[in-house]
Amino acid sequence: MLKLNVGFTKKVGEANYGSRGAAVNLELELDSSLVGDADRLKERIRQLFGLAKTSVEEELAAAAGQPTGNGNGSAGTPSAGNGHAGKPNGRRRDGTRAATASQVRALNAIADRHKLDLNALLTERFQIADPAGLTITEASNLIDELKGESAGNGHGGRR
């Protein structure tokens, strides 16, 4: 038997120099025949890594009071010991709705695709370090803006 251990850890900044984090490690026994089939082994590792990453992202979103839409009943469970229980109804202390997990993922994906420093942009424009700190309206407007810029930069062509 082959033992595979895959893990993912993420820490996100919060206002006033705070932060919260989550980690998951998955250990699985696999048939040792996978050692001889590198493609199948890599695919299994990618699947497990994706599962670990999604789990951490959902846990961080749940701890921030954002809906995760995972349907497994754990979305409202705050991270143990982090001191940040989920905000009720996805609302921030000022009463505005927080950016959704989907919006946060979209912003990260757009920034990655266009090689933008999302943290620098957020710090400059909103004085925050994490897209999860945006309101739902701010996130929506920023997504539209970044999509508009990317559509105009390529003159309709794709690389």
ROVOVEX-187526 format. One record per residue: x, y, z of N, C-alpha, C in turn; residue number from 0. Coordinates in pm, whole numbers, plus 32768, in hexadecimal, padded with zeros to 4 digits. Example, Ala and Ser with C-alpha at 12.3 -4.5 7.8 and 13.67 -1.06 7.14 Angstrom:
<pts>
<n.u 8527 | n.v 7DC7 | n.w 830C | ca.u 84CE | ca.v 7E3E | ca.w 830C | c.u 8528 | c.v 7EB6 | c.w 830C | i 0>
<n.u 8505 | n.v 7F1F | n.w 82C4 | ca.u 8557 | ca.v 7F96 | ca.w 82CA | c.u 850A | c.v 8003 | c.w 8313 | i 1>
</pts>
This chain:
<pts>
<n.u 8054 | n.v 7F89 | n.w 8000 | ca.u 8000 | ca.v 8000 | ca.w 8000 | c.u 8058 | c.v 807C | c.w 8000 | i 0>
<n.u 8024 | n.v 80E4 | n.w 7FC4 | ca.u 8067 | ca.v 8165 | ca.w 7FBA | c.u 8019 | c.v 81C8 | c.w 800D | i 1>
<n.u 805C | n.v 8213 | n.w 8063 | ca.u 801A | ca.v 8278 | ca.w 80B5 | c.u 8031 | c.v 8300 | c.w 8076 | i 2>
<n.u 7FC5 | n.v 834A | n.w 805E | ca.u 7FCC | ca.v 83CF | ca.w 8022 | c.u 7F96 | c.v 8434 | c.w 8086 | i 3>
<n.u 7FE1 | n.v 849D | n.w 809F | ca.u 7FB7 | ca.v 8506 | ca.w 80FA | c.u 7FBA | c.v 8589 | c.w 80AE | i 4>
<n.u 7F48 | n.v 85CB | n.w 80A3 | ca.u 7F3B | ca.v 864A | ca.w 805C | c.u 7F03 | c.v 86AF | c.w 80BF | i 5>
<n.u 7F3B | n.v 8727 | n.w 80BE | ca.u 7F0B | ca.v 878E | ca.w 8119 | c.u 7F03 | c.v 8815 | c.w 80D7 | i 6>
<n.u 7EB3 | n.v 886C | n.w 8113 | ca.u 7EA5 | ca.v 88F6 | ca.w 80E3 | c.u 7E8C | c.v 894E | c.w 815C | i 7>
<n.u 7ED3 | n.v 89BD | n.w 8162 | ca.u 7EC6 | ca.v 8A1E | ca.w 81CE | c.u 7EB9 | c.v 8AA8 | c.w 8191 | i 8>
<n.u 7E62 | n.v 8AFB | n.w 81CC | ca.u 7E54 | ca.v 8B84 | ca.w 819B | c.u 7E38 | c.v 8BE0 | c.w 8211 | i 9>
<n.u 7E74 | n.v 8C54 | n.w 820D | ca.u 7E5E | ca.v 8CBA | ca.w 8273 | c.u 7E36 | c.v 8D39 | c.w 822A | i 10>
<n.u 7DCC | n.v 8D7B | n.w 825A | ca.u 7D9E | ca.v 8DF6 | ca.w 821B | c.u 7DA5 | c.v 8E68 | c.w 8280 | i 11>
<n.u 7DCA | n.v 8EDC | n.w 8250 | ca.u 7DD2 | ca.v 8F51 | ca.w 82A5 | c.u 7D48 | c.v 8F8C | c.w 82BE | i 12>
<n.u 7D3B | n.v 8FCC | n.w 8330 | ca.u 7CC0 | ca.v 9010 | ca.w 8353 | c.u 7CE2 | c.v 909C | c.w 8383 | i 13>
<n.u 7C7D | n.v 90EB | n.w 8399 | ca.u 7C8F | ca.v 9175 | ca.w 83C6 | c.u 7CDE | c.v 9179 | c.w 8448 | i 14>
<n.u 7D20 | n.v 91E8 | n.w 8460 | ca.u 7D6D | ca.v 9200 | ca.w 84DA | c.u 7DD9 | c.v 9198 | c.w 84F0 | i 15>
<n.u 7E1B | n.v 9171 | n.w 8485 | ca.u 7E8D | ca.v 9114 | ca.w 848A | c.u 7E68 | c.v 9089 | c.w 84BD | i 16>
<n.u 7DEA | n.v 9066 | n.w 84B7 | ca.u 7DBF | ca.v 8FE0 | ca.w 84E1 | c.u 7DCD | c.v 8F7E | c.w 846E | i 17>
<n.u 7DBA | n.v 8F02 | n.w 848E | ca.u 7DB9 | ca.v 8E9C | ca.w 8426 | c.u 7D70 | c.v 8E21 | c.w 845A | i 18>
<n.u 7D4A | n.v 8DCC | n.w 83FE | ca.u 7D0F | ca.v 8D4B | ca.w 8421 | c.u 7D3F | c.v 8CE8 | c.w 83B9 | i 19>
<n.u 7D40 | n.v 8C6C | n.w 83E0 | ca.u 7D73 | ca.v 8C09 | ca.w 8385 | c.u 7D2D | c.v 8B85 | c.w 8395 | i 20>
<n.u 7D45 | n.v 8B2E | n.w 8336 | ca.u 7D0D | ca.v 8AA7 | ca.w 833A | c.u 7D70 | c.v 8A4A | c.w 82F5 | i 21>
<n.u 7D6F | n.v 89CE | n.w 831E | ca.u 7DC8 | ca.v 896A | ca.w 82E3 | c.u 7D80 | c.v 88E4 | c.w 82DF | i 22>
<n.u 7DA3 | n.v 8893 | n.w 827D | ca.u 7D6E | ca.v 880C | ca.w 8276 | c.u 7DDC | c.v 87B2 | c.w 823D | i 23>
<n.u 7DE4 | n.v 873C | n.w 8272 | ca.u 7E3F | ca.v 86D5 | ca.w 823E | c.u 7DEE | c.v 8657 | c.w 8228 | i 24>
<n.u 7DFF | n.v 861D | n.w 81B4 | ca.u 7DB9 | ca.v 85A1 | ca.w 8192 | c.u 7E21 | c.v 8533 | c.w 8183 | i 25>
<n.u 7E08 | n.v 84C2 | n.w 81C1 | ca.u 7E61 | ca.v 844F | ca.w 81B2 | c.u 7E0F | c.v 83DC | c.w 817B | i 26>
<n.u 7E44 | n.v 839C | n.w 8116 | ca.u 7DFA | ca.v 8334 | ca.w 80D1 | c.u 7E59 | c.v 82C3 | c.w 80AA | i 27>
<n.u 7E2B | n.v 824A | n.w 80B7 | ca.u 7E79 | ca.v 81D7 | ca.w 8088 | c.u 7E4D | c.v 81B7 | c.w 7FFB | i 28>
<n.u 7EB0 | n.v 81AC | n.w 7FA3 | ca.u 7E95 | ca.v 8190 | ca.w 7F17 | c.u 7ED6 | c.v 810C | c.w 7EF0 | i 29>
<n.u 7EA5 | n.v 80D2 | n.w 7E86 | ca.u 7EE1 | ca.v 8059 | ca.w 7E51 | c.u 7F6D | c.v 807C | c.w 7E1F | i 30>
<n.u 7FD0 | n.v 802F | n.w 7E45 | ca.u 805A | ca.v 804C | ca.w 7E20 | c.u 8072 | c.v 8046 | c.w 7D8A | i 31>
<n.u 8015 | n.v 800E | n.w 7D3E | ca.u 8024 | ca.v 800B | ca.w 7CAD | c.u 8023 | c.v 8098 | c.w 7C70 | i 32>
<n.u 7FEF | n.v 80FA | n.w 7CBA | ca.u 7FEE | ca.v 8184 | ca.w 7C88 | c.u 807B | c.v 81BC | c.w 7C79 | i 33>
<n.u 80DB | n.v 8186 | n.w 7CC3 | ca.u 8164 | ca.v 81B5 | ca.w 7CB8 | c.u 8197 | c.v 81A2 | c.w 7C2A | i 34>
<n.u 816E | n.v 8137 | n.w 7BEA | ca.u 8198 | ca.v 811A | ca.w 7B61 | c.u 814A | c.v 8166 | c.w 7AF8 | i 35>
<n.u 80DF | n.v 81AC | n.w 7B20 | ca.u 808D | ca.v 81F8 | ca.w 7AC1 | c.u 808A | c.v 8289 | c.w 7AF0 | i 36>
<n.u 80F2 | n.v 82D3 | n.w 7AC9 | ca.u 8104 | ca.v 835D | ca.w 7AF9 | c.u 808B | c.v 83B6 | c.w 7AD9 | i 37>
<n.u 8050 | n.v 83A6 | n.w 7A64 | ca.u 7FDF | ca.v 83FB | ca.w 7A3F | c.u 7F68 | c.v 83E5 | c.w 7A9C | i 38>
<n.u 7F48 | n.v 8367 | n.w 7AB8 | ca.u 7ED8 | ca.v 834A | ca.w 7B13 | c.u 7EF7 | c.v 837B | c.w 7BA0 | i 39>
<n.u 7F73 | n.v 836B | n.w 7BCD | ca.u 7F9A | ca.v 839A | ca.w 7C52 | c.u 7F8F | c.v 8432 | c.w 7C5B | i 40>
<n.u 7FC2 | n.v 8478 | n.w 7BF6 | ca.u 7FB9 | ca.v 850B | ca.w 7BF5 | c.u 7F27 | c.v 8539 | c.w 7BF7 | i 41>
<n.u 7ED4 | n.v 84F5 | n.w 7BA9 | ca.u 7E46 | ca.v 851A | ca.w 7BA5 | c.u 7E05 | c.v 8507 | c.w 7C2D | i 42>
<n.u 7E26 | n.v 849A | n.w 7C71 | ca.u 7DEE | ca.v 8480 | ca.w 7CF7 | c.u 7E1E | c.v 84EA | c.w 7D5A | i 43>
<n.u 7E9D | n.v 8510 | n.w 7D4F | ca.u 7ED3 | ca.v 857A | ca.w 7DA5 | c.u 7E8B | c.v 85FD | c.w 7D8A | i 44>
<n.u 7E77 | n.v 861F | n.w 7D0A | ca.u 7E2F | ca.v 869B | ca.w 7CE6 | c.u 7DA1 | c.v 869B | c.w 7D1F | i 45>
<n.u 7D5D | n.v 8628 | n.w 7D16 | ca.u 7CD5 | ca.v 861E | ca.w 7D4B | c.u 7CD5 | c.v 8638 | c.w 7DE2 | i 46>
<n.u 7D31 | n.v 85F8 | n.w 7E28 | ca.u 7D36 | ca.v 8608 | ca.w 7EB9 | c.u 7D5F | c.v 8695 | c.w 7EE0 | i 47>
<n.u 7DBE | n.v 86CF | n.w 7E97 | ca.u 7DE8 | ca.v 8757 | ca.w 7EB3 | c.u 7D73 | c.v 87B7 | c.w 7E9C | i 48>
<n.u 7D28 | n.v 87A2 | n.w 7E30 | ca.u 7CB3 | ca.v 87F6 | ca.w 7E15 | c.u 7C4C | c.v 87EB | c.w 7E84 | i 49>
<n.u 7C36 | n.v 8773 | n.w 7EB6 | ca.u 7BDA | ca.v 875E | ca.w 7F25 | c.u 7C0A | c.v 87A6 | c.w 7FA2 | i 50>
<n.u 7C8B | n.v 879C | n.w 7FBF | ca.u 7CC4 | ca.v 87E0 | ca.w 8034 | c.u 7CB6 | c.v 8878 | c.w 8026 | i 51>
<n.u 7CD8 | n.v 88AB | n.w 7FB1 | ca.u 7CD1 | ca.v 893C | ca.w 7F9A | c.u 7C41 | c.v 896F | c.w 7FA6 | i 52>
<n.u 7BE3 | n.v 8928 | n.w 7F68 | ca.u 7B57 | ca.v 8950 | ca.w 7F70 | c.u 7B26 | c.v 894E | c.w 8000 | i 53>
<n.u 7B4D | n.v 88EA | n.w 804B | ca.u 7B24 | ca.v 88E0 | ca.w 80D7 | c.u 7B56 | c.v 8957 | c.w 8128 | i 54>
<n.u 7BD3 | n.v 897C | n.w 8114 | ca.u 7C0C | ca.v 89EF | ca.w 815D | c.u 7BC5 | c.v 8A70 | c.w 8134 | i 55>
<n.u 7BB1 | n.v 8A84 | n.w 80B1 | ca.u 7B6D | ca.v 8AFC | ca.w 8081 | c.u 7ADF | c.v 8B05 | c.w 80BB | i 56>
<n.u 7A97 | n.v 8A96 | n.w 80BF | ca.u 7A10 | ca.v 8A95 | ca.w 80F6 | c.u 7A12 | c.v 8AB2 | c.w 818C | i 57>
<n.u 7A72 | n.v 8A7C | n.w 81D3 | ca.u 7A7D | ca.v 8A95 | ca.w 8262 | c.u 7A99 | c.v 8B29 | c.w 827E | i 58>
<n.u 7AF2 | n.v 8B65 | n.w 8231 | ca.u 7B11 | ca.v 8BF3 | ca.w 8243 | c.u 7A98 | c.v 8C49 | c.w 8220 | i 59>
<n.u 7A51 | n.v 8C24 | n.w 81B6 | ca.u 79D9 | ca.v 8C6F | ca.w 8190 | c.u 796E | c.v 8C62 | c.w 81FC | i 60>
<n.u 795C | n.v 8BEA | n.w 8233 | ca.u 78F8 | ca.v 8BD5 | ca.w 829B | c.u 791D | c.v 8C24 | c.w 8318 | i 61>
<n.u 799D | n.v 8C28 | n.w 833A | ca.u 79CA | ca.v 8C73 | ca.w 83B0 | c.u 79B6 | c.v 8D08 | c.w 839C | i 62>
<n.u 79B4 | n.v 8D34 | n.w 831D | ca.u 799E | ca.v 8DC1 | ca.w 82FF | c.u 7909 | c.v 8DDF | c.w 82EE | i 63>
<n.u 78B4 | n.v 8D79 | n.w 82FD | ca.u 7824 | ca.v 8D8D | ca.w 82F0 | c.u 77F4 | c.v 8D8E | c.w 8262 | i 64>
<n.u 7841 | n.v 8D58 | n.w 8207 | ca.u 7819 | ca.v 8D55 | ca.w 817B | c.u 77DD | c.v 8CCE | c.w 815A | i 65>
<n.u 7777 | n.v 8CCC | n.w 8105 | ca.u 773E | ca.v 8C4B | ca.w 80DE | c.u 77A4 | c.v 8BFE | c.w 8089 | i 66>
<n.u 77AB | n.v 8B7A | n.w 809E | ca.u 7809 | ca.v 8B2B | ca.w 8050 | c.u 77C2 | c.v 8AD6 | c.w 7FE9 | i 67>
<n.u 7744 | n.v 8ABA | n.w 7FFD | ca.u 76F9 | ca.v 8A6D | ca.w 7F9B | c.u 7729 | c.v 89DF | c.w 7F8B | i 68>
<n.u 776A | n.v 89A6 | n.w 7FF2 | ca.u 779C | ca.v 891E | ca.w 7FE2 | c.u 7734 | c.v 88B5 | c.w 8001 | i 69>
<n.u 76C8 | n.v 88DA | n.w 8044 | ca.u 765B | ca.v 887E | ca.w 8059 | c.u 7676 | c.v 8810 | c.w 80BD | i 70>
<n.u 76E8 | n.v 8813 | n.w 8102 | ca.u 7704 | ca.v 87A5 | ca.w 815E | c.u 76E4 | c.v 87C7 | c.w 81EF | i 71>
<n.u 76A9 | n.v 883B | n.w 8205 | ca.u 767F | ca.v 885F | ca.w 828B | c.u 76EB | c.v 889C | c.w 82E0 | i 72>
<n.u 7765 | n.v 88AA | n.w 82AE | ca.u 77D0 | ca.v 88E0 | ca.w 8300 | c.u 77EC | c.v 8972 | c.w 82E4 | i 73>
<n.u 77A0 | n.v 89B0 | n.w 828B | ca.u 77C0 | ca.v 8A39 | ca.w 8263 | c.u 77BD | c.v 8A9B | c.w 82D6 | i 74>
<n.u 776A | n.v 8A87 | n.w 8339 | ca.u 7761 | ca.v 8AE7 | ca.w 83A5 | c.u 77BC | c.v 8AC9 | c.w 8419 | i 75>
<n.u 7812 | n.v 8A67 | n.w 840D | ca.u 7868 | ca.v 8A41 | ca.w 847B | c.u 78E4 | c.v 8A99 | c.w 847D | i 76>
<n.u 78F5 | n.v 8AEA | n.w 84E4 | ca.u 796B | ca.v 8B3D | ca.w 84E9 | c.u 79E7 | c.v 8AEA | c.w 8506 | i 77>
<n.u 7A5A | n.v 8B1E | n.w 84DF | ca.u 7AD7 | ca.v 8AD8 | ca.w 84FC | c.u 7AEC | c.v 8AD4 | c.w 8592 | i 78>
<n.u 7B10 | n.v 8A61 | n.w 85C4 | ca.u 7B25 | ca.v 8A52 | ca.w 8653 | c.u 7B9D | c.v 8AA4 | c.w 867F | i 79>
<n.u 7B89 | n.v 8AF2 | n.w 86E8 | ca.u 7BF7 | ca.v 8B38 | ca.w 8726 | c.u 7C28 | c.v 8BB4 | c.w 86DF | i 80>
<n.u 7BE4 | n.v 8BE1 | n.w 8675 | ca.u 7C17 | ca.v 8C55 | ca.w 8630 | c.u 7BDD | c.v 8CD8 | c.w 8666 | i 81>
<n.u 7B79 | n.v 8CCE | n.w 86BD | ca.u 7B41 | ca.v 8D46 | ca.w 86F8 | c.u 7AE8 | c.v 8D96 | c.w 869C | i 82>
<n.u 7ACA | n.v 8D63 | n.w 8626 | ca.u 7A76 | ca.v 8DAC | ca.w 85C6 | c.u 7A01 | c.v 8D54 | c.w 859E | i 83>
<n.u 7998 | n.v 8D54 | n.w 85EE | ca.u 7921 | ca.v 8D07 | ca.w 85CA | c.u 78E6 | c.v 8D45 | c.w 854D | i 84>
<n.u 789E | n.v 8CF7 | n.w 84FE | ca.u 7863 | ca.v 8D29 | ca.w 8483 | c.u 7803 | c.v 8D9D | c.w 849D | i 85>
<n.u 7803 | n.v 8DFD | n.w 8441 | ca.u 77A9 | ca.v 8E6F | ca.w 844E | c.u 771E | c.v 8E43 | c.w 8421 | i 86>
<n.u 76B5 | n.v 8E66 | n.w 846B | ca.u 7630 | ca.v 8E38 | ca.w 8446 | c.u 7604 | c.v 8E6E | c.w 83BF | i 87>
<n.u 75C8 | n.v 8E18 | n.w 836F | ca.u 758F | ca.v 8E3C | ca.w 82ED | c.u 75F3 | c.v 8E7B | c.w 828E | i 88>
<n.u 7675 | n.v 8E60 | n.w 829F | ca.u 76D9 | ca.v 8E96 | ca.w 8244 | c.u 76E5 | c.v 8F2C | c.w 824C | i 89>
<n.u 76BE | n.v 8F67 | n.w 82BB | ca.u 76C6 | ca.v 8FF8 | ca.w 82C8 | c.u 773D | c.v 901F | c.w 831D | i 90>
<n.u 7776 | n.v 9091 | n.w 82FB | ca.u 77E7 | ca.v 90C4 | ca.w 8346 | c.u 77B4 | c.v 9118 | c.w 83BB | i 91>
<n.u 780F | n.v 913F | n.w 8411 | ca.u 77E7 | ca.v 918D | ca.w 8487 | c.u 779C | c.v 920C | c.w 8463 | i 92>
<n.u 77BD | n.v 9249 | n.w 83EF | ca.u 7779 | ca.v 92C5 | ca.w 83C8 | c.u 76F3 | c.v 92AC | c.w 8384 | i 93>
<n.u 76C9 | n.v 922D | n.w 837D | ca.u 7645 | ca.v 920C | ca.w 8347 | c.u 7643 | c.v 91F0 | c.w 82B2 | i 94>
<n.u 76B2 | n.v 920A | n.w 826B | ca.u 76B5 | ca.v 91EF | ca.w 81DC | c.u 76D1 | c.v 915C | c.w 81C5 | i 95>
<n.u 76A3 | n.v 9128 | n.w 8155 | ca.u 76BA | ca.v 909B | ca.w 8136 | c.u 7749 | c.v 9088 | c.w 8106 | i 96>
<n.u 7789 | n.v 9022 | n.w 8137 | ca.u 7813 | ca.v 9003 | ca.w 8111 | c.u 7815 | c.v 8FC5 | c.w 8085 | i 97>
<n.u 7886 | n.v 8FD3 | n.w 8041 | ca.u 7899 | ca.v 8F93 | ca.w 7FBF | c.u 7882 | c.v 8EFD | c.w 7FCE | i 98>
<n.u 7849 | n.v 8EC1 | n.w 7F68 | ca.u 782F | ca.v 8E31 | ca.w 7F6E | c.u 78AF | c.v 8DE4 | c.w 7F4F | i 99>
<n.u 78AF | n.v 8D65 | n.w 7F73 | ca.u 7922 | ca.v 8D10 | ca.w 7F55 | c.u 7938 | c.v 8D08 | c.w 7EBD | i 100>
<n.u 78CD | n.v 8D08 | n.w 7E71 | ca.u 78D9 | ca.v 8D04 | ca.w 7DDF | c.u 791B | c.v 8D83 | c.w 7DAA | i 101>
<n.u 78F9 | n.v 8DF6 | n.w 7DE4 | ca.u 7937 | ca.v 8E73 | ca.w 7DBA | c.u 79CC | c.v 8E74 | c.w 7DDC | i 102>
<n.u 79ED | n.v 8E43 | n.w 7E52 | ca.u 7A7A | ca.v 8E3D | ca.w 7E7B | c.u 7AC7 | c.v 8DE2 | c.w 7E1B | i 103>
<n.u 7A8E | n.v 8D6E | n.w 7DFA | ca.u 7AD0 | ca.v 8D14 | ca.w 7D9B | c.u 7ADF | c.v 8D57 | c.w 7D12 | i 104>
<n.u 7A78 | n.v 8D9D | n.w 7CE6 | ca.u 7A7D | ca.v 8DE0 | ca.w 7C64 | c.u 7AEB | c.v 8E4B | c.w 7C62 | i 105>
<n.u 7AF3 | n.v 8E99 | n.w 7CCB | ca.u 7B5A | ca.v 8F01 | ca.w 7CD1 | c.u 7BE6 | c.v 8EC4 | c.w 7CCE | i 106>
<n.u 7BFA | n.v 8E5A | n.w 7D1A | ca.u 7C7C | ca.v 8E17 | ca.w 7D1A | c.u 7C9C | c.v 8DDD | c.w 7C90 | i 107>
<n.u 7C39 | n.v 8DA2 | n.w 7C4F | ca.u 7C4E | ca.v 8D66 | ca.w 7BCB | c.u 7C6F | c.v 8DD0 | c.w 7B63 | i 108>
<n.u 7C24 | n.v 8E3E | n.w 7B64 | ca.u 7C3E | ca.v 8EAA | ca.w 7B04 | c.u 7CC9 | c.v 8EE5 | c.w 7B1B | i 109>
<n.u 7CEB | n.v 8EFB | n.w 7B99 | ca.u 7D6F | ca.v 8F33 | ca.w 7BB9 | c.u 7DDE | c.v 8ED3 | c.w 7B8B | i 110>
<n.u 7DCC | n.v 8E51 | n.w 7BA5 | ca.u 7E30 | ca.v 8DF0 | ca.w 7B7A | c.u 7E3D | c.v 8DEE | c.w 7AE2 | i 111>
<n.u 7DCC | n.v 8DED | n.w 7A9F | ca.u 7DCB | ca.v 8DE5 | ca.w 7A0D | c.u 7E13 | c.v 8E5B | c.w 79CE | i 112>
<n.u 7E03 | n.v 8ED2 | n.w 7A0A | ca.u 7E3C | ca.v 8F4B | ca.w 79CF | c.u 7EB8 | c.v 8F7B | c.w 7A18 | i 113>
<n.u 7EEC | n.v 8F22 | n.w 7A70 | ca.u 7F67 | ca.v 8F3F | ca.w 7ABA | c.u 7F60 | c.v 8FC5 | c.w 7B03 | i 114>
<n.u 7EEF | n.v 8FDC | n.w 7B45 | ca.u 7EDB | ca.v 9054 | ca.w 7B95 | c.u 7EFE | c.v 9038 | c.w 7C26 | i 115>
<n.u 7F35 | n.v 9099 | n.w 7C6B | ca.u 7F4F | ca.v 908D | ca.w 7CFB | c.u 7ED0 | c.v 90B8 | c.w 7D43 | i 116>
<n.u 7E78 | n.v 9058 | n.w 7D5C | ca.u 7DF6 | ca.v 9075 | ca.w 7D98 | c.u 7E05 | c.v 90B4 | c.w 7E22 | i 117>
<n.u 7E63 | n.v 9081 | n.w 7E72 | ca.u 7E76 | ca.v 90B8 | ca.w 7EF8 | c.u 7E9E | c.v 914B | c.w 7EF2 | i 118>
<n.u 7EF7 | n.v 9170 | n.w 7E97 | ca.u 7F20 | ca.v 91FC | ca.w 7E8A | c.u 7EA9 | c.v 9253 | c.w 7E5E | i 119>
<n.u 7E5B | n.v 9221 | n.w 7E00 | ca.u 7DE5 | ca.v 926B | ca.w 7DD1 | c.u 7D82 | c.v 9280 | c.w 7E43 | i 120>
<n.u 7D67 | n.v 9216 | n.w 7E90 | ca.u 7D09 | ca.v 921F | ca.w 7EFF | c.u 7D3C | c.v 927E | c.w 7F6B | i 121>
<n.u 7DBD | n.v 9277 | n.w 7F86 | ca.u 7DF8 | ca.v 92CF | ca.w 7FEB | c.u 7DED | c.v 9360 | c.w 7FC0 | i 122>
<n.u 7E0D | n.v 937B | n.w 7F42 | ca.u 7E0A | ca.v 9404 | ca.w 7F0E | c.u 7D7D | c.v 943D | c.w 7F0A | i 123>
<n.u 7D1E | n.v 93EE | n.w 7EDA | ca.u 7C97 | ca.v 9423 | ca.w 7EC5 | c.u 7C39 | c.v 9414 | c.w 7F3A | i 124>
<n.u 7C4A | n.v 93A8 | n.w 7F88 | ca.u 7BE9 | ca.v 938C | ca.w 7FF2 | c.u 7C28 | c.v 9382 | c.w 807D | i 125>
<n.u 7CAD | n.v 938E | n.w 8085 | ca.u 7CF5 | ca.v 9382 | ca.w 8103 | c.u 7CDB | c.v 92FB | c.w 8147 | i 126>
<n.u 7CD3 | n.v 9293 | n.w 80F7 | ca.u 7CC5 | ca.v 920A | ca.w 812A | c.u 7D28 | c.v 91B2 | c.w 80DE | i 127>
<n.u 7D47 | n.v 913E | n.w 8117 | ca.u 7DA9 | ca.v 90E5 | ca.w 80D7 | c.u 7D69 | c.v 9069 | c.w 809A | i 128>
<n.u 7CEA | n.v 9052 | n.w 80B4 | ca.u 7CA9 | ca.v 8FD7 | ca.w 808A | c.u 7C24 | c.v 8FF8 | c.w 8046 | i 129>
<n.u 7C09 | n.v 8FBC | n.w 7FD1 | ca.u 7B8A | ca.v 8FD9 | ca.w 7F8D | c.u 7B0F | c.v 8FB4 | c.w 7FE0 | i 130>
<n.u 7B1E | n.v 8F5B | n.w 8041 | ca.u 7AAE | ca.v 8F37 | ca.w 8097 | c.u 7A82 | c.v 8FAD | c.w 80ED | i 131>
<n.u 7AD6 | n.v 9012 | n.w 80F9 | ca.u 7AB3 | ca.v 9089 | ca.w 8147 | c.u 7A5E | c.v 90ED | c.w 80FA | i 132>
<n.u 7A49 | n.v 90D5 | n.w 8079 | ca.u 79F5 | ca.v 912F | ca.w 8028 | c.u 7962 | c.v 9119 | c.w 8047 | i 133>
<n.u 7912 | n.v 917E | n.w 802A | ca.u 7881 | ca.v 916A | ca.w 802F | c.u 7858 | c.v 9124 | c.w 7FAE | i 134>
<n.u 77E0 | n.v 90F0 | n.w 7FAC | ca.u 77AF | ca.v 90AB | ca.w 7F35 | c.u 77AB | c.v 910B | c.w 7EBD | i 135>
<n.u 7789 | n.v 9189 | n.w 7ED7 | ca.u 7782 | ca.v 91EE | ca.w 7E6C | c.u 780D | c.v 9213 | c.w 7E3B | i 136>
<n.u 786B | n.v 9228 | n.w 7E98 | ca.u 78F4 | ca.v 9248 | ca.w 7E72 | c.u 792F | c.v 91D8 | c.w 7E1E | i 137>
<n.u 7919 | n.v 915C | n.w 7E49 | ca.u 794F | ca.v 90E9 | ca.w 7E00 | c.u 7913 | c.v 90E2 | c.w 7D74 | i 138>
<n.u 7891 | n.v 90F6 | n.w 7D6A | ca.u 784E | ca.v 90F1 | ca.w 7CE8 | c.u 7884 | c.v 915D | c.w 7C8B | i 139>
<n.u 7892 | n.v 91D6 | n.w 7CBE | ca.u 78C6 | ca.v 9243 | ca.w 7C6B | c.u 7956 | c.v 9229 | c.w 7C40 | i 140>
<n.u 79A7 | n.v 91F5 | n.w 7C9B | ca.u 7A33 | ca.v 91D9 | ca.w 7C7A | c.u 7A3D | c.v 916B | c.w 7C11 | i 141>
<n.u 79EB | n.v 9103 | n.w 7C1E | ca.u 79EA | ca.v 9098 | ca.w 7BBA | c.u 79C8 | c.v 90D1 | c.w 7B31 | i 142>
<n.u 795E | n.v 9123 | n.w 7B2C | ca.u 7936 | ca.v 9160 | ca.w 7AAC | c.u 79A6 | c.v 91B6 | c.w 7A73 | i 143>
<n.u 79E6 | n.v 9203 | n.w 7AC9 | ca.u 7A53 | ca.v 925B | ca.w 7A9D | c.u 7AC8 | c.v 9209 | c.w 7A65 | i 144>
<n.u 7AF1 | n.v 91A2 | n.w 7AAF | ca.u 7B63 | ca.v 9152 | ca.w 7A83 | c.u 7B42 | c.v 9105 | c.w 7A03 | i 145>
<n.u 7AC8 | n.v 90D6 | n.w 79F7 | ca.u 7A9F | ca.v 9091 | ca.w 797D | c.u 7A9E | c.v 90F3 | c.w 7908 | i 146>
<n.u 7A6E | n.v 916C | n.w 7920 | ca.u 7A6B | ca.v 91D3 | ca.w 78B8 | c.u 7AF5 | c.v 91F7 | c.w 7888 | i 147>
<n.u 7B54 | n.v 9204 | n.w 78E8 | ca.u 7BDD | ca.v 9224 | ca.w 78C3 | c.u 7C1A | c.v 91B4 | c.w 7871 | i 148>
<n.u 7BFF | n.v 9138 | n.w 7898 | ca.u 7C3C | ca.v 90C8 | ca.w 7851 | c.u 7C01 | c.v 90BC | c.w 77C5 | i 149>
<n.u 7B81 | n.v 90DE | n.w 77B5 | ca.u 7B43 | ca.v 90D5 | ca.w 7731 | c.u 7B7C | c.v 9142 | c.w 76D5 | i 150>
<n.u 7B9B | n.v 91B6 | n.w 770D | ca.u 7BCF | ca.v 9224 | ca.w 76BD | c.u 7C61 | c.v 9217 | c.w 769D | i 151>
<n.u 7CAD | n.v 91D0 | n.w 76ED | ca.u 7D3D | ca.v 91C9 | ca.w 76D8 | c.u 7D64 | c.v 9174 | c.w 7662 | i 152>
<n.u 7D18 | n.v 910E | n.w 7645 | ca.u 7D3F | ca.v 90B0 | ca.w 75DD | c.u 7D09 | c.v 90D1 | c.w 7555 | i 153>
<n.u 7CBC | n.v 913C | n.w 7548 | ca.u 7C7C | ca.v 9163 | ca.w 74C9 | c.u 7C30 | c.v 90EF | c.w 748C | i 154>
<n.u 7BEF | n.v 90A1 | n.w 74E2 | ca.u 7B9A | ca.v 9035 | ca.w 74B2 | c.u 7BE3 | c.v 8FB2 | c.w 7499 | i 155>
<n.u 7C67 | n.v 8FB4 | n.w 7497 | ca.u 7CB3 | ca.v 8F39 | ca.w 747C | c.u 7CD9 | c.v 8EF4 | c.w 74FD | i 156>
<n.u 7CEF | n.v 8E72 | n.w 74F3 | ca.u 7D1B | ca.v 8E25 | ca.w 7567 | c.u 7DA4 | c.v 8DEC | c.w 754B | i 157>
<n.u 7DF1 | n.v 8DDE | n.w 75B8 | ca.u 7E74 | ca.v 8DA1 | ca.w 75AA | c.u 7E68 | c.v 8D0C | c.w 75B2 | i 158>
</pts>
